[in-house]
Amino acid sequence: MEPLKKKLTPERTVEILAEHGTIITVEEAVILLEFIEKMGKLAIEHALDICR
């Protein structure tokens, strides 16, 4: 399975959060997006394990 292409850039993440009053750096946005990706993968794995 090929990894999904990332559609939300760190720069866009900074912009979106700033619109809602949260200021972060691009470096922090990279960390945040990596964390969200890992959590998403774990959630999917967990859901699939429950279904088996």
C-alpha positions as CSV (number, residue, x, y, z in Angstrom):
1,M,0.0,0.0,0.0
2,E,1.4,3.4,-1.0
3,P,1.4,6.2,1.6
4,L,-1.3,8.8,1.1
5,K,-0.3,12.1,-0.2
6,K,-0.4,14.9,2.3
7,K,-2.9,17.5,1.4
8,L,-2.5,19.8,4.3
9,T,0.8,21.6,4.4
10,P,2.4,22.9,7.5
11,E,2.1,26.5,6.2
12,R,-1.7,26.0,5.7
13,T,-2.0,24.5,9.1
14,V,-0.3,27.6,10.6
15,E,-2.8,29.8,8.7
16,I,-5.9,27.8,9.7
17,L,-4.9,27.8,13.4
18,A,-4.0,31.5,13.3
19,E,-7.6,32.2,12.0
20,H,-8.8,30.6,15.2
21,G,-6.4,32.4,17.5
22,T,-3.8,29.8,17.9
23,I,-0.3,30.8,16.9
24,I,2.3,28.1,16.1
25,T,5.4,28.0,14.0
26,V,5.8,26.0,10.8
27,E,8.1,23.6,12.7
28,E,5.4,23.0,15.3
29,A,2.9,22.5,12.5
30,V,5.1,19.7,11.1
31,I,5.2,18.0,14.5
32,L,1.4,18.4,14.9
33,L,0.6,17.0,11.4
34,E,3.0,14.0,12.0
35,F,1.2,13.3,15.3
36,I,-2.3,13.5,13.7
37,E,-1.1,11.1,11.0
38,K,0.2,8.6,13.6
39,M,-3.0,8.9,15.6
40,G,-5.1,8.3,12.6
41,K,-3.2,5.2,11.6
42,L,-3.5,3.9,15.2
43,A,-7.2,4.5,15.2
44,I,-7.7,2.7,11.9
45,E,-5.6,-0.3,13.1
46,H,-7.6,-0.4,16.3
47,A,-10.9,-0.3,14.4
48,L,-9.8,-3.1,12.1
49,D,-8.6,-5.2,15.1
50,I,-12.0,-4.9,16.7
51,C,-13.7,-6.0,13.5
52,R,-11.7,-9.3,13.3
